[in-house]
Amino acid sequence: MPKPALALRTALLLALATAPLPTLAGPAEYVISLPTQGGRSEVDFGFGSHGGDGASGAFLGVGHSVTDRWFTEVLAKWSREPGGGTTLEAWEWENRVRLTPASIDTDPDGDGDVHAANGFSAGLLLEIERPRERAEGYELTYGPLMHYRRGAVEGTLNLLLQQHIDARTAHDTELHYQAQLKYSASEALGWGVQAFGSVGRWNRWSAGRDQEHKVGPAAFGEVHLSQGRALEWNAAVLFGATQATPQTTLRLQLEYEF
């Protein structure tokens, strides 16, 4: 092969190998909600697994609603790649701030719980993550959290920017989203739809086949315990809509509130 052609081929291969690609959301990713009641604490656990390749992830967090408007949480995240062992992937500090008035229906059904009032509410998220691989620097995730409730129906849409700072290699700032539609048939059980995805660079979206989109049915539940404690859970089966998305994702989240 002529030297100029060999040099061009090598340059193209290097460019493809180092080009930033959309960061796929972890299998344990969950829909982030707005704080509603100050003074409450929680222990948060999540697990997710991709069908096919067997990759999985999990997290464990401890959080506290400092006020009706501010919730803060520290999480540890683990991951397991296909054929490999489970490793501690990162530590994360998450903060959710409500911007609209913290309007709630105080104990509307006499069960000791409170609920977001009907209407639209909005807030902001700021996550600071320190990956185990120090070369990745710090990962920042931030953006608006939006929620709407009308009776037993609730909708959530979160638009989140994700970027790396102090990393050895450049990373694009990416646009991710989380969406959820929930119908509460009762306090103990509800159902709906969840969706997660990434379109790539925030100001220049990736080609459709390279974006990540997964959506599927979800179930929700809440069990009230003694002394104002509660156990909430949600689970979903998500199906990939593009070539870059795992075909199936199973996810589960448990929250113990006290």
C-alpha positions in Angstrom: 0.0 0.0 0.0 1.4 3.5 -0.9 2.7 5.4 2.1 0.2 8.3 1.6 -2.7 5.9 1.6 -1.4 4.0 4.6 -1.0 7.3 6.5 -4.5 8.4 5.6 -6.0 5.0 6.7 -4.1 5.2 10.0 -5.4 8.7 10.6 -8.9 7.7 9.9 -8.7 4.7 12.3 -7.3 6.9 15.0 -10.0 9.5 14.5 -12.7 6.8 14.8 -11.1 5.3 17.9 -10.9 8.6 19.7 -14.1 10.3 18.6 -16.4 11.0 21.5 -19.6 8.8 21.3 -22.8 9.3 23.3 -22.4 7.9 26.8 -25.0 5.2 27.3 -27.1 5.5 30.5 -26.4 2.9 33.1 -28.8 0.0 33.5 -29.7 1.2 37.0 -30.6 4.8 36.0 -33.8 6.0 37.6 -36.3 8.9 37.1 -35.4 11.7 39.4 -38.2 13.4 41.3 -38.7 16.7 43.1 -38.5 17.1 46.8 -41.9 17.6 48.5 -41.5 17.2 52.3 -38.6 18.5 54.4 -37.1 16.6 57.3 -37.4 13.2 55.7 -34.5 10.8 55.1 -34.2 7.8 52.8 -32.0 4.9 52.0 -32.1 4.3 48.2 -31.1 1.1 46.3 -31.3 0.4 42.6 -30.3 -2.4 40.3 -30.4 -2.8 36.5 -29.3 -5.4 33.9 -29.0 -5.3 30.1 -30.4 -8.3 28.3 -28.1 -10.1 26.0 -24.6 -9.0 27.1 -25.4 -9.4 30.8 -23.9 -6.0 31.8 -25.4 -4.7 35.1 -25.2 -1.9 37.5 -26.3 -1.0 41.0 -26.3 1.9 43.4 -26.8 2.6 47.1 -27.5 6.0 48.5 -28.4 7.9 51.7 -30.3 11.1 51.3 -32.1 13.8 53.3 -34.7 16.5 52.5 -33.1 19.4 54.2 -36.2 21.6 53.4 -39.3 21.2 51.3 -37.2 22.6 48.4 -33.8 20.9 48.8 -33.0 17.2 48.8 -29.4 16.0 48.9 -28.0 12.5 48.6 -24.6 10.7 48.5 -24.5 7.5 46.4 -22.0 4.7 45.6 -22.3 3.1 42.2 -21.2 -0.3 41.1 -21.0 -1.8 37.6 -20.3 -5.3 36.1 -19.2 -5.7 32.5 -19.9 -8.8 30.5 -17.5 -11.6 31.6 -16.0 -9.4 34.4 -16.4 -8.9 38.1 -18.3 -6.2 40.0 -16.4 -3.0 40.7 -17.1 0.2 42.5 -17.5 2.6 39.6 -18.0 6.0 41.2 -19.1 8.2 44.1 -21.8 10.7 43.5 -23.3 13.8 45.3 -26.8 14.6 44.1 -28.8 17.7 44.8 -32.4 18.5 43.8 -33.8 22.0 44.3 -37.5 22.9 43.8 -38.0 26.3 42.1 -41.8 26.5 42.3 -43.6 26.8 45.6 -43.5 23.5 47.5 -47.3 23.1 47.3 -48.5 19.8 48.8 -51.7 18.2 49.8 -51.0 17.4 53.5 -52.2 13.9 54.4 -55.2 14.0 52.0 -56.2 10.3 52.7 -55.2 10.1 56.3 -52.3 7.7 55.8 -49.6 10.0 57.2 -48.1 10.7 53.8 -48.1 13.9 51.7 -48.4 14.4 48.0 -47.5 17.0 45.4 -50.5 19.1 44.7 -52.2 19.2 41.3 -50.5 21.3 38.7 -47.0 22.0 37.3 -43.9 22.1 39.4 -40.2 22.5 38.4 -36.7 22.4 39.8 -33.1 21.8 39.0 -30.6 18.9 39.4 -26.9 19.1 40.1 -24.9 15.9 40.3 -21.2 15.7 40.9 -19.7 12.3 40.3 -16.1 11.2 40.9 -15.4 8.1 38.7 -13.0 5.4 39.9 -10.9 6.0 36.8 -9.2 9.3 37.8 -8.4 10.0 34.2 -12.1 10.7 33.6 -11.9 13.7 36.0 -15.3 14.7 37.4 -18.7 14.2 35.7 -21.3 16.9 36.1 -25.0 16.3 35.4 -27.4 19.2 35.6 -30.6 20.5 34.2 -34.4 21.1 34.7 -36.7 18.7 36.5 -40.4 19.1 35.4 -43.4 17.4 37.0 -47.2 17.7 36.4 -50.0 16.1 38.3 -53.7 15.9 37.8 -55.5 13.6 40.1 -54.1 10.1 39.8 -52.0 10.9 36.7 -48.5 12.2 37.0 -46.0 13.1 34.3 -42.2 13.8 34.7 -39.7 15.1 32.2 -36.0 15.7 33.0 -33.6 17.3 30.5 -30.1 16.8 31.7 -26.7 18.0 30.4 -23.7 15.9 31.2 -20.1 17.0 30.9 -16.6 16.1 32.2 -14.2 18.4 33.8 -10.5 17.9 34.7 -10.4 14.9 32.4 -7.3 13.8 30.5 -9.3 13.5 27.2 -11.9 15.9 25.8 -15.6 14.9 26.2 -18.6 16.5 24.5 -21.3 17.9 26.6 -24.2 15.6 26.0 -28.0 15.9 26.3 -29.8 13.1 28.2 -33.5 12.8 29.1 -35.7 10.9 31.6 -39.5 10.7 31.1 -42.3 9.0 33.1 -46.1 8.7 32.9 -47.7 7.2 36.0 -51.3 6.3 36.9 -51.9 5.5 40.6 -54.7 3.0 40.7 -54.3 3.1 44.5 -51.8 4.2 47.1 -50.3 0.7 47.0 -50.0 0.2 43.3 -49.7 2.1 40.1 -48.5 1.6 36.5 -47.2 3.6 33.6 -44.3 4.1 31.2 -40.7 5.1 31.7 -38.2 6.2 29.1 -34.5 7.1 29.1 -32.1 8.2 26.4 -29.3 10.4 25.1 -29.1 12.2 21.8 -25.4 12.8 21.9 -23.8 16.3 21.8 -26.3 18.8 23.1 -25.9 21.3 20.2 -25.2 18.8 17.4 -27.2 15.6 17.9 -25.7 12.3 16.8 -27.2 10.3 13.9 -30.3 8.5 14.9 -28.7 5.1 14.9 -26.1 6.3 17.3 -28.5 7.8 19.8 -29.8 5.9 22.8 -33.6 5.5 23.4 -35.2 2.9 25.6 -38.8 2.8 26.7 -41.2 0.3 28.3 -43.9 -0.5 30.9 -43.3 0.3 34.6 -45.0 -0.5 37.9 -45.0 1.5 41.1 -45.9 0.7 44.7 -45.8 2.1 48.2 -46.1 0.3 51.6 -46.7 2.3 54.7 -44.9 1.1 57.9 -45.2 2.2 61.5 -44.1 5.6 62.8 -44.4 7.4 59.5 -41.9 5.1 57.6 -42.6 3.9 54.1 -41.1 1.6 51.5 -41.5 2.8 47.9 -40.5 0.8 44.8 -40.7 1.0 41.0 -39.6 -1.4 38.3 -39.6 -1.4 34.5 -38.8 -3.4 31.4 -37.3 -1.2 28.8 -36.8 -1.9 25.1 -34.1 -0.4 22.9 -35.3 1.6 19.9 -31.9 2.1 18.2 -28.9 0.1 17.2 -26.8 1.8 20.0 -29.3 0.8 22.7 -29.3 -2.5 24.5 -32.3 -4.6 23.3 -33.8 -4.9 26.8 -33.1 -3.4 30.2 -34.6 -4.6 33.5 -34.5 -2.1 36.3 -35.6 -1.9 40.0 -35.5 0.9 42.6 -36.3 0.6 46.3 -36.6 3.6 48.7 -36.9 3.3 52.5 -38.2 6.6 53.8 -38.2 7.6 57.5 
